[in-house]
Amino acid sequence: MAEKAKEMNALFLADLASGLWLPTSMPENAFEACADLARRYGPKLGVRTLDSLHVASALELKADRFWTFDERQAKLAKVVGLKA
């Protein structure tokens, strides 16, 4: 398992170096947006804090699409208008 994790990390670092991923700071209002999403949708959709934070960050960064394999995140993203 540790070897696979090292392999995946090396692939990610290669993608990062090639410009496929662009590092960015946490959006300024992400935590406030996260709390709002959690209050509004947490009980209904069963989203957790990190689910809300990921979607809130996408909203604050004005993302067009939200890519995830997490069903809860995808539901929340769809509800708030992101194309998941």
C-alpha positions as CSV (number, residue, x, y, z in Angstrom):
1,M,0.0,0.0,0.0
2,A,2.8,2.4,0.8
3,E,4.4,1.8,-2.5
4,K,1.2,2.6,-4.4
5,A,0.9,5.8,-2.4
6,K,4.4,6.8,-3.4
7,E,3.6,6.0,-7.0
8,M,0.5,8.1,-7.0
9,N,2.3,11.0,-5.3
10,A,5.0,10.9,-7.9
11,L,2.4,11.0,-10.7
12,F,0.7,13.9,-9.0
13,L,4.0,15.8,-8.7
14,A,4.7,15.2,-12.4
15,D,1.3,16.5,-13.3
16,L,1.9,19.5,-11.0
17,A,5.3,20.2,-12.7
18,S,3.7,20.0,-16.1
19,G,1.1,22.6,-15.3
20,L,-1.9,20.3,-15.3
21,W,-2.7,21.3,-11.7
22,L,-2.4,24.9,-10.6
23,P,-1.9,25.5,-6.9
24,T,-4.1,28.3,-5.4
25,S,-4.7,29.6,-1.9
26,M,-7.8,28.8,0.0
27,P,-10.5,31.4,-1.1
28,E,-11.0,34.2,1.5
29,N,-14.6,33.5,2.2
30,A,-14.5,29.7,1.8
31,F,-14.9,28.9,5.5
32,E,-18.0,31.2,5.8
33,A,-19.5,29.7,2.7
34,C,-18.7,26.2,4.0
35,A,-20.6,26.9,7.3
36,D,-23.5,28.3,5.3
37,L,-23.7,25.2,3.1
38,A,-23.4,22.9,6.1
39,R,-26.3,24.6,7.8
40,R,-28.5,24.7,4.7
41,Y,-27.7,21.3,3.2
42,G,-25.9,19.2,5.8
43,P,-28.9,17.5,7.4
44,K,-30.7,17.0,4.1
45,L,-27.9,15.6,2.1
46,G,-25.7,14.1,4.8
47,V,-22.7,16.2,3.7
48,R,-19.7,16.4,6.0
49,T,-17.4,19.4,6.7
50,L,-14.9,18.6,4.1
51,D,-17.6,18.0,1.5
52,S,-19.0,21.5,2.2
53,L,-15.5,23.0,2.2
54,H,-14.7,21.6,-1.2
55,V,-17.9,22.8,-2.7
56,A,-17.6,26.2,-1.0
57,S,-14.1,26.6,-2.4
58,A,-15.3,25.7,-5.9
59,L,-18.1,28.3,-5.6
60,E,-15.7,31.0,-4.3
61,L,-13.2,30.3,-7.1
62,K,-16.0,30.6,-9.6
63,A,-15.5,27.1,-11.0
64,D,-17.5,26.0,-14.0
65,R,-17.4,22.3,-13.1
66,F,-17.0,20.3,-10.0
67,W,-15.2,16.9,-10.4
68,T,-15.5,14.3,-7.7
69,F,-16.0,10.6,-7.1
70,D,-17.7,11.4,-3.8
71,E,-21.5,11.1,-4.0
72,R,-22.2,13.5,-1.2
73,Q,-20.0,16.2,-2.7
74,A,-21.6,15.7,-6.2
75,K,-25.1,16.0,-4.7
76,L,-24.2,19.2,-2.9
77,A,-22.4,20.6,-6.0
78,K,-25.5,19.9,-8.1
79,V,-27.9,21.5,-5.6
80,V,-25.9,24.7,-5.5
81,G,-25.7,25.0,-9.3
82,L,-22.3,23.5,-10.2
83,K,-22.1,21.0,-13.0
84,A,-20.9,17.9,-11.4
